[in-house]
C-alpha cells in the first residue's frame, strides 16, 4: 500500500533529491523523473501489488496529482 510519505521518499531517492524539496506543486520531470526512473518506480510498486499504469502516471506532472491518484489521502 502506498501512502504520501512512501511516494515522496521513493521519488526523492530515485531522483537524488531530498524529500523536503518536494511539495504538491512540484513538477516531477523538473527534478529528474524521466521515463526510465518512472518505469523503475512503477515496477517496484507493482512488485508490491500496487496496480499502476505507466501512461496514467506519465500524464500526471505534479507530485500532488500522483498522491491524489495513488492514495485516498491528501498531502
N, C-alpha and C positions, 0 to 999 in steps of 0.2 A: 504494500500500500504506500502510495506516495503522499507526502504532505509538503507544505510550502518549504519547510526547513530542509527536507531532503532534496527537493528540486533545486533550491538555491545552492546548497552545498555541492551537489553534483555538477551544476553548471559552473560554479566558481572553480572547482577542481579541474574540470576538463579544459577550461579556458585560461587557467593560470592567474586568475584574479582573486580578490578576497570577497567573501560574501557581503561585506559591508559596502562594496562598490555596486551592488545590485539593489534596485528597487522596482516597484511595479512598472514604472515607465521606461526601464532600461530596454533599449533595442539590442537584443542579444547578438545580432550579427556585428554590431559596432564594437562588441567586446570579444570578438574572435570565435563566435559559434558559427562555424562554417558547416557545409553539408556532411563532411566526414565526421566531425565531432557530434553533430546532431544524430547521425546514424549510430555512432557508438553509444550515446546516451540511450537511444531508443532500444537498441539491442540489449543493453544492460537491464533496462527496466522490463522489457519483455521477458527476459530470463527469470525475473521475479514474479511473473504472472500479470503484469500490467498490460492491458490491451491498449495499444497506441499505434497510430498511423503516421508514418513519416510525412506524407503530404499535408495532412492536417496540421502537424506541428510546424512544418516549414512555412505554412501560410500565416502563422501567428508570430508577429515580430517581437512582441514585448514579453517580459517576464510575467507581468500581470495577466496577460492573456493565457500564458502557459499554465499558471496556477489556477486560473478560473476553469480552464479546460480539463485539467488533470485531477483536481481535488474539489471537494464540496466546500472547502474553507476559502477565505479571502485573506490576503496579506493585510 
